[in-house]
Each structure stands twice: as structure tokens, then as C-alpha cells.
Amino acid sequence: MAFDQELDASGLNCPLPILRTKKALGKMESGQVLRVIATDPGSIKDMEAFAKQTGNELIESGEEGGKYTFLMRKA
């Protein structure tokens, strides 16, 4: 899926991937998609909770080679 911006949060531990995601989404327009790359296994639950709390849509999440990827659409 296409995305408008990418955030590489590799090597960062909780809560930094979420804080960086929040900051990146804050600079984006409603409807745009942010792709986040993280290595923290806790980011899976964190991103789901963040999406629910903020109203942003977690479109897709996956894991490949120890890296977790998330596509989030700004509300």
C-alpha cells in the first residue's frame, strides 16, 4: 500500500516509537498515511492502543526479520 511519509523508529524502546509517531502525524494532513518501522516488540500493542485512543486508523501491521511495520491513517 502507498504511504505519504515514513518514520524509522528502529532501535527505540517504548515509549519513543509512539511519541515519534504522534509527532509525525501532527505534521500530516487528515487522510494521509504514515508508515512506521520499529524493532520494539511492545510496539505492536502500543500502536493498536494509540490508534484507538487518538482515533487514527491502524490500517495494517506486520513483522519481517525482527522489524515491525505499521500503516496508520491520520484521522
C-alpha positions in Angstrom: 0.0 0.0 0.0 1.2 3.5 -0.7 2.1 5.9 2.1 2.8 9.6 2.3 5.5 9.6 4.9 7.8 7.1 6.6 9.1 7.1 10.2 12.0 4.8 11.1 11.8 4.2 14.9 14.2 1.2 14.7 16.3 0.8 17.9 14.0 2.9 20.0 12.2 1.5 23.0 8.8 2.3 24.5 7.5 5.0 24.6 9.7 6.6 21.9 8.1 4.9 18.9 4.7 6.2 19.9 5.9 9.7 20.8 7.7 9.9 17.4 4.5 8.6 15.6 2.4 11.2 17.4 4.8 14.0 16.4 4.9 12.8 12.7 1.1 12.5 12.5 0.8 16.0 13.9 2.6 17.4 10.9 0.5 15.5 8.4 -2.9 16.2 6.7 -6.0 14.3 7.6 -6.3 11.2 5.5 -2.6 10.9 4.8 -0.8 7.6 5.7 2.3 7.2 7.8 4.4 4.1 7.6 6.2 3.3 10.9 9.1 0.9 11.2 10.0 -0.3 14.7 12.1 -3.0 16.4 10.5 -2.9 19.8 8.1 -6.0 20.2 5.9 -3.9 22.5 5.2 -1.5 19.7 2.5 -4.0 18.4 0.2 -3.4 21.3 1.3 0.2 21.7 0.3 1.1 18.1 -3.1 -0.6 18.5 -3.8 1.2 21.7 -2.5 4.5 20.3 -4.8 4.2 17.3 -7.9 3.6 19.5 -7.1 6.4 21.9 -6.4 9.0 19.2 -9.0 8.0 16.5 -6.3 7.4 13.9 -6.7 4.2 11.8 -4.2 1.4 12.0 -4.6 0.1 8.5 -2.0 -2.6 8.6 0.7 -4.1 10.8 3.2 -6.8 10.1 6.6 -8.3 11.1 9.5 -9.3 8.9 13.0 -10.1 10.0 12.6 -8.6 13.5 11.2 -5.3 12.2 7.6 -4.3 12.8 5.8 -2.2 10.2 2.6 -0.2 10.7 0.5 1.8 8.3 -1.5 4.5 10.1 -4.0 6.9 8.5 -4.4 10.3 10.2 -7.9 11.0 11.4 
